[in-house]
Amino acid sequence: MHDLLDESRSLILDAIANYSDLTITTGLNVGGTVLIDLAAKLNFTGEVVFVDTGYHFPETISFYSELSKRYGNIEFVSLSAQTPYEDGFLEDPAKCCEINKVEPLFNYLEEKAPSALLNGRTRDSARTRSNLSPFEEGTPLKINPLYKWTTRSLIDYSREESLSNHPLVSQGYLSMGCWPCTRAVAEGDDPRSGRFVGQGRVECGIWTRKTEGSIR
C-alpha cells in the first residue's frame, strides 16, 4: 500500500504543480472517491466534474452531494445534456450514453479546454484497461495516478482513512453507472462486468471515443 500511495501522491502533486487548470473527472466509483480524497489532502482546489445523466441511482446523486460538502475547497461541477435522450436506454443504450453522458462532458471540456485531466481509472477495473499507463498523451493529457491499484487496495484505503464510499459499493456495485444498465457483481468478478449487461461492451464512450474535440 505504501508504494502505491507514494507513486500516486507524486503523480498528483506533479500534476497540481504543472497544470494550473487541472480537472478531475469522476463517475463516483471507489477509485474516484479515493482520488478526490488524495487530491484534496494534497491541496487540489480545482474542479471535480460529474455528469448527471438523469438515470443515476438516487444513491449516486446523494453521494455526489455528500462529497461536495465534505471537500469544501474543491469546486464540484455537475453537467447534464441540454437535450436529453429520454428513455434512450430502452431504444439504443449506446446512443443514450453518447447523448446523456459523453457529449455533455466533451462539450464542457471543449469550452473550458483544461490542459490535463486526473481520473480514477485502474488496470484492475476492466479488461479494456489492463494496459493503462500513468499518462495518456492527447488533448487534454490524461493522468491516471491510481493505475496500479486494485479494487481491494482502494477499499482498504477507504477503510483506513474512514472514507464514506458510494452506498451501493457494499451491495456489490463496484462500477457505478446508470440504474437501467448496471448490476451488482459477484466477489472476484471483473468490477466492470456489471456495466452494460447483455450489450457486449464495458465502456460508455468517454475514454474510447476518437473524434475531433474528444478526450483523445
Secondary structure as UniProt FT lines:
FT   HELIX           2..18
FT   TURN            20..21
FT   STRAND          23..25
FT   HELIX           30..41
FT   TURN            42..43
FT   STRAND          47..51
FT   HELIX           58..70
FT   TURN            72..73
FT   STRAND          75..79
FT   TURN            86..87
FT   HELIX           88..91
FT   HELIX           93..97
FT   HELIX           98..102
FT   HELIX           103..112
FT   STRAND          116..118
FT   HELIX           123..125
FT   HELIX           127..129
FT   TURN            130..131
FT   STRAND          135..136
FT   STRAND          141..143
FT   TURN            145..148
FT   HELIX           151..160
FT   TURN            161..162
FT   TURN            167..168
FT   HELIX           169..171
FT   HELIX           179..181
FT   TURN            187..188
FT   HELIX           191..194
FT   TURN            197..200
FT   TURN            206..208
FT   TURN            212..213
//
